[in-house]
Amino acid sequence: MSEFIHLGQEKRHQNQILFNAIARRYDFLNHFLSLGLDLHWRRKLVQSLPATLQGPVLDVATGTGDLALAILKRFPELKLTGLDNTPAMLEQARHKMIKRGVEFVTVTADAEQTGFEAKIFTALTIAFGLRNIGNYSEALQEFFRILQPNGRLLILEFNRPESRVFGPLYSFYFHRILPLVGGFISGSKAYHYLPESVDNFPDRITLRKLIADAGFSNIKITDLTYGVVTLITAEKPII
């Protein structure tokens, strides 16, 4: 057990270094390398939130705040908190808030140990951050703990396309082109890490089991853009 804890801590530390290094160029590279599709994927998550959503809501791995801002655009009165363990990313999020005249609370913490009391959030979102967490099971259990009964969990994450035609084309771009372009523009190895992190991320069946094992029910997995990204929704049972 101590070996897994050590590996999780090492992964978190390495990711903090990587994302601190690319924080200033993170948004540009996301939009550029995804051909703008990252905006579409986040909109899909926001559209999956209940129309009657009320806070408080927690956005985990909020990064530069793109998803948090998209949520607040639809629900401007919502009480929302953005959590991330990378200070440089949160600094970029705060710059955006000032520029757009929007405000939400930011907290520096790990997803496995948020520090929040139990059963306080009505919804928890995480976009492109789950695979960067040190321990998936611990994080999902923590999400379950801090969600209210009937609370919603929404996860947006990269995955491996299963299409026999599109899959190989995407794999070539993702493993050969993206790391070169991203590394050249950012001057960082972070975009070499991205394909590796997706390759090592649990497949759909395993991910569903991890979410169910944490206590969630009504789990739905929807592929977006031929399976490049998956949108996972789940609920915390009332009982």
N, C-alpha and C positions, 0 to 999 in steps of 0.2 A: 504493500500500500504506500509506503514512504517513497518508493521509486516513482509511482504515478504522480504523487504530490509534487515531487521534485521536478519531474518533466513538465507538469502544468505550470509551475512557477517560472521555469526557464522559458517556456513558450510565451508566457505573458510578458516577461522582461524583454525578450527578443522583439516581440511585436511592438512594444512601447518605443523601442529604439527606431524601428523601421518607420512607424507612423509619425513619430516626432520629426523624422528627417524629411518626409514628403508632405507635411501638413499644408504648406503654402501652395503647393501645386496639385494637391489631392483632387480638388473639384474639377479643375481643367482636365486632368488626365482621365478622371472618371468619365466625363462627358465625351472627350475625344476618343478614348479607346473603346468605349461602348457604342460609339456612333450616336450618342444621345439617348440610347435606349434605357440608360439608368434612370432617367426622368420618368419614362413610361412605366418602368417596373415599380418605382415608388408610388406612382399614381394608382397603380393596381392595388397596392396594399392599402392606401388611404381609402380607396373606394370600397374595400372590404370591411372597413370599420362600420359598426352600427350607425345608422343615421341619427339615432337618439343618444349617441355617445355622450356621457358626462364623465368628468374627471374624478379623481386625478389619474393621469396616464403617465407611464414611464417609457421613455425611449432609450433602450440599452444600446451601447456602442454607438452613441449618437454622433460621434465624430465631429464633422464640421456643421452638423445640424440640418442637413438637407431634408431628411425625413421629418424631423420635428417641425420644421418650417412648413413643409407640405401639409402636415396634419393640422397645424394652426391656421393655415389658409382656409381649410374647410370648416374647422371648428375654432373660430377666433377667440371665443371666450373660455376655451378649455384650459384647465390647470394642468400643465405639462412639465415634466422634469426630464432632462437629458443626462444620461450617465455615461461616462467613458473613463478609461484609465490612462488616457494620453493627454497631458496638459496642452500640448501644442495644437491638437485638434480642437479641443474645447475653446482655445483662444480664438481660432478661426470662426467657430460657431458664434462666439460673442460679438465678433466684428460684424458678422452677418445680421445679427439681431439689431445692433445699433443702426446699421445701414437701412434696414427694412422697417425700423420702428416697431419691432416685435420683441417681446420679452418672454423668456422661460428660464426656469431654474436649471443650472448645470451643477453636476456633482461628479467629483473625481473618485472613482471606486471601481473595484473589480466586479464582474457579473456574478461570480460565485459567492461573493460576500458584499451585498449592496449596502448593508447597514440600516435598511429600512425596517419598520415594524411589519408584522404579519398582517395580511388581508387589508391592504390599504388602497391598492390600485385597481381600477375598473378594467384597464387594458394595459398590455405590455407589448411593445413593438421592438423589433431588432432587424435591421437591414444590413446584410453583408458583413455581419459581425460575429455570428455564432461560430463559424469555423476558426476564428481567431482566438476564441476563448480557451483557456488552459484545460478545463475539464467540462465537457458538454453535460454530463449527467448532473454534476454539482450545480451548474448554472440553471439547468431546467428545474431542478428541485427548488432552487432559490426563487425562480420565477413563480413556481406554483405556490410557494409559501407567502409571497408578498402580494399575490393577486387575491381579490375578493372572490367569494363564491360566485359562480357564473361569470367570472372575469374572462377576458379574451386574450389569447396569445397569438400574435401574428409575426411570422418569421419570413424574411425574404433572403434567399441565399443562392449563390452560384451552385450549379450542379453539372453533371455530365450528360450531354444530350444522348438519347438512345437511338436516334435516327441513324440508319445505316448510310444514308446519303449525306445529311447535314453534319452528323457527328464527326467524321474524319476531317471535313473542311474546317469545322470549328476548332477541333483539336490542334490542327496545324497552326491556325491563327493564334490560338490561346497559348500554345507551348513554344512557338518559334517567333512569331511576329510581335505579339504584345510585350513579352519581356524585353526585347531589343528596343522597341520604340519607347516604352515606359521608362526603361533604364536610361536611355539617352536623354530624354527630356527631364527626368527627375534627378538624374545623377545618383540614383539609389538602387540597391538590389531588391527593393520592395516588390517590384513587378516581376522578378524572378521567383519570389516567394509565392505570389498569387496562384499560378498554375499548380504549384506543389501543394498548397493548402487545399485547393479544390480536389485534387487527386486523392488526398488523404482524408477528405471529409466523408462521413458516413453516407451510404447510398440511401435512396428513398425508403426502402423497407426497414433498414437499420435505424434511420432517423425517426420514423414513425414509432418504432418500438421504444426508443429512448424517451420520446415525448410521453408515450402511454405509461411507461415505467415510472415517470415522474408524477403521475396521477391525473394527467389530462385526458379528456374524452372528446368525442365528436371531432376527431382529427381529420382534416382534409388537406390534400396535397395537390396543388395545381401547377402544371408546367407552363412557363411563359417563354415565348420566343423559341419554340422547338425544344424546350427542356434546358436551355442555357441557364435559366433561373427557375427556382421553384418558390411558390408562395404557399406557406403552411399556416393553417389556422387551426386553433384548438380552444377548448373551453375548460375552465376549472369547474367540476361538478358542484352543485349546490350542497350536496350531502358530503 
